[in-house]
């Protein structure tokens, strides 16, 4: 194997292994919790128990380890999809009051870390 191939392989492995690091290692908990508070997410969601919407722990279990889990959470909190609540009623999911991709990614990672 030549030097260029070895460097390319080493770089690829570094990128691959960095993707395996736990989401909670990069989460700014204070900022995520502030966004949850400002957007009144606690009205429907709780970390552990189901209110009118699933607990963050249940959402995390559904998406954790899936390549598109973070993207699905971000889509759900930014596009107002119709969701069913615990009573079976359907309504539009609330849209988070930020368009900042860094804040949205942090919030999704915070949810996944529950």
N, C-alpha and C positions, 0 to 999 in steps of 0.2 A: 504494500500500500504506500503510495507516495505521500509526501508531506502535506500537499493540498487536500487530498482525500481525508487524511487523518484529522486535519484541522476542521474540515467540513463536518465530519462525523462527530467530533468532540463538541462543536458548536450546536449541532442538531440535538445531541443528547442533553446539553445544558438547557436548551429551550424546552425540550420535552419534560425534563425533571422539574423545571421551575413551574410548569403548569400543574404539577402534582402537589404543590404545596397547599396546605389547608387554607380555605377561604378566610377563616377567622384571623389568620396572620396579617392580613392586609385591611381588615375592617376597622373603620373609625367608628367605634360604638357610639360615642357621644354625638357625632353628626347624624348617624342613622336614627338614633333615638329621638333626636331633636326633630328630624323630618317626620317621624311617626307621630310625634306630639303635635306639631304644627298642622299636620294634615288630618288629625283626629282619627288615625287608623285604629286606635284603641277602642273606638266606639263599637266596632264590629269584630276586631281581632284581639286575641290575647296570645301571650307567648306559649302557654301550655294548654289552656282549656278552650273548647269551642264556644264561641258566643253565637252571634248570628252568622259569622263566617268562620272558616277553619282557623285553628291555632297556627301560629308561625311554625311550631314544632312539626305539625302535620304537613304543612306546605314544604318545609325543609326535607322531610322524609320522602315526599313525592318527587322532588327534583334533585336531591343531593346525588352527586355522582353521575348525573346525566350531562352530556356535553352541552346541551342547549337549555339546561335548567335555569341558569342566570338570565338568559335571553327571554325565556318564557315568563319569568317573574317580571322583568322590566316591561315586556309587552303588556302584561296584565295590569300593571299600575300606571301605564301611560296611554292606553287606548280605549278605556271604558268599555270593556266587553260585558255582555250580559252574563251575570252569574246567578246561581241559585244560592239562597241563604239556607240556614239550618232548618227553617220551616218549609222549604220548598218554593218560596216566593222568588220570582226573578226580578232583578234590577240591574242597572248599569253599575259596574264597579267604579268607585271614585277615582279620579285622575290626580296623581301626585302633582303638587304645585311647584314643579321644577322641571326644566328641560336640560339641566346640566348632566351630561352623561357620566361624569365622575360621581356625582351624588346618587344618581340612579343605580349605578353599578355597586356603590358602597351599600346602598339600602338592600339590594338584591343579595349581596354577599352576607349582610347582617342577617337577613331572613334565613339564608341557607345555613348559617352557623348556629341556628337555634337548636 
